[in-house]
Amino acid sequence: MEAKLIKMMEGYIVSLTGDINDIYAITNKELAEEHGFYFISHKNCQAIENGYDLDELAEKHYDVHIKRGHTEEDSLQRKIDFTIGFVSALEILGNKKFSEEDMVKFGEYCRSDSDGLMRTKDLFNEYQSLQQTEWDCVIEMDTDCTGEFKYFLLDKGKPKLDADGCLILKRK
């Protein structure tokens, strides 16, 4: 089922309509239970936001070394080093991420001075955008429904949950 993952000031929400007031799932477990929302994993949301899962990447790195005949201890150390190096690189880069929309706005901003007018801070603010806070995602569904869900969600199924009871989200 298609949905929108939205980053809030604290945590994330999932909305089926894209409206922040129409919450389907939330990372705050207490609020999810209190209001009858599904619960979503903060780690899963970060993986969608970043476009990768660091633990998954590190595990692949580990598996490659094991397959090459390295000892388990050596491979584990390489996995740890890989993770530390990756996190260090992210810290160095900080918030230096630009979307395609950011680059188009930057181009428009630069082009706006082609007639010889001075660029002002106000003009820059007009073209400046915020970091991305919404992502299209897919909620994995269990189409093999039985019991009460069989007739309630005939064609959609019910959402799949991970071992911790969280919805399973994938980036679209």
C-alpha positions in Angstrom: 0.0 0.0 0.0 1.4 3.4 -1.0 2.0 6.0 1.8 4.0 9.1 2.6 6.7 9.1 5.3 6.9 12.5 6.9 9.7 13.7 9.2 8.4 15.7 12.1 10.3 17.8 14.7 10.5 14.6 16.8 10.2 11.3 15.0 8.3 10.4 11.9 4.7 9.7 10.9 3.1 7.7 8.0 0.1 9.1 6.2 -1.9 7.3 3.5 -3.1 10.7 2.2 0.0 12.8 2.6 -1.8 15.0 5.2 0.1 15.3 8.5 -3.2 15.4 10.3 -4.2 12.0 8.9 -1.8 9.8 10.8 -1.7 6.0 10.0 1.5 5.2 11.9 4.0 7.0 14.2 7.4 6.3 15.7 6.2 7.3 19.2 5.1 3.9 20.6 3.1 5.4 23.5 1.1 7.7 21.2 0.6 4.9 18.7 -0.9 2.7 21.4 -2.9 5.6 22.9 -4.5 6.7 19.6 -4.7 3.3 17.8 -2.0 4.1 15.2 0.4 1.5 13.9 3.9 1.8 15.3 6.9 2.3 12.9 10.6 1.8 13.6 12.8 4.9 13.8 15.6 2.9 12.2 13.4 1.9 9.3 12.4 5.5 8.8 16.0 6.7 8.8 16.9 4.0 6.2 14.1 5.4 3.9 15.3 9.0 4.6 18.9 8.2 3.9 18.4 5.8 1.1 20.4 3.1 2.8 20.6 1.0 6.0 24.0 1.2 7.6 23.7 -2.1 9.5 22.7 -3.8 6.2 25.7 -2.3 4.4 28.1 -3.3 7.3 26.7 -6.9 7.3 27.3 -7.2 3.5 30.9 -5.9 4.1 31.3 -8.6 6.8 29.9 -11.4 4.6 32.3 -10.5 1.8 35.3 -10.9 4.1 34.0 -14.2 5.5 33.6 -15.6 2.0 37.1 -14.5 1.1 38.4 -16.8 3.9 39.1 -14.2 6.6 38.7 -15.2 10.2 35.4 -14.3 11.9 37.3 -12.0 14.3 39.1 -10.2 11.5 35.9 -9.8 9.6 34.0 -8.5 12.6 36.8 -5.9 13.1 36.5 -4.8 9.5 32.7 -4.5 9.9 33.2 -2.3 12.9 35.9 -0.2 11.1 33.5 0.1 8.1 30.7 1.4 10.3 33.0 3.9 12.1 34.4 5.1 8.9 31.0 5.5 7.3 29.6 7.4 10.3 32.7 9.6 10.3 32.3 10.5 6.7 28.6 11.4 7.3 29.7 13.7 10.2 32.2 15.4 7.9 29.7 15.9 5.1 27.0 17.1 7.6 24.0 18.6 5.9 25.7 19.0 2.6 22.9 17.2 0.7 21.1 18.9 -2.1 18.1 17.6 -3.9 17.5 18.0 -7.7 15.0 20.8 -6.7 17.6 22.6 -4.7 20.0 22.6 -7.7 17.3 23.9 -10.0 16.5 26.7 -7.5 20.2 27.5 -7.3 20.4 27.7 -11.0 17.4 30.0 -11.1 19.0 32.2 -8.4 22.3 32.4 -10.3 20.4 33.2 -13.6 18.4 35.9 -11.9 21.6 38.1 -11.8 22.4 37.7 -15.5 20.8 41.1 -16.3 23.4 42.8 -14.0 21.2 43.3 -10.9 22.7 42.7 -7.6 21.6 39.6 -5.8 20.2 40.3 -2.4 19.6 38.1 0.7 15.8 38.5 0.1 16.2 37.1 -3.4 18.3 34.2 -2.1 15.7 33.4 0.5 13.1 33.2 -2.3 15.0 30.4 -4.0 16.3 28.6 -0.9 14.5 25.4 0.1 14.5 23.2 3.1 15.9 19.7 3.4 13.5 17.0 2.2 11.0 16.0 4.9 8.7 13.7 3.0 9.3 10.4 1.1 7.0 8.2 -0.9 7.0 4.7 0.6 5.2 1.4 0.4 3.8 -0.4 3.4 4.4 -4.1 2.9 1.1 -6.0 3.0 0.1 -9.5 3.9 -2.3 -10.6 1.2 -3.0 -14.0 2.8 -5.8 -12.7 5.2 -7.8 -14.9 7.4 -10.4 -14.3 10.1 -11.6 -10.7 10.7 -9.3 -9.1 8.2 -10.5 -11.4 5.4 -13.7 -9.5 4.7 -12.6 -6.1 6.0 -9.6 -5.7 3.7 -10.5 -8.0 0.8 -8.2 -6.7 -1.8 -5.5 -4.9 0.2 -4.7 -7.4 2.9 -3.3 -6.3 6.3 0.0 -4.7 6.9 3.0 -6.9 7.6 4.7 -6.3 11.0 8.3 -7.0 11.9 9.4 -8.9 15.0 9.0 -5.8 17.1 5.4 -5.2 15.9 6.4 -2.3 13.6 5.1 -1.7 10.1 7.5 -2.7 7.4 8.2 0.3 5.1 10.1 0.3 1.9 11.2 3.4 -0.1 9.2 3.7 -3.3 
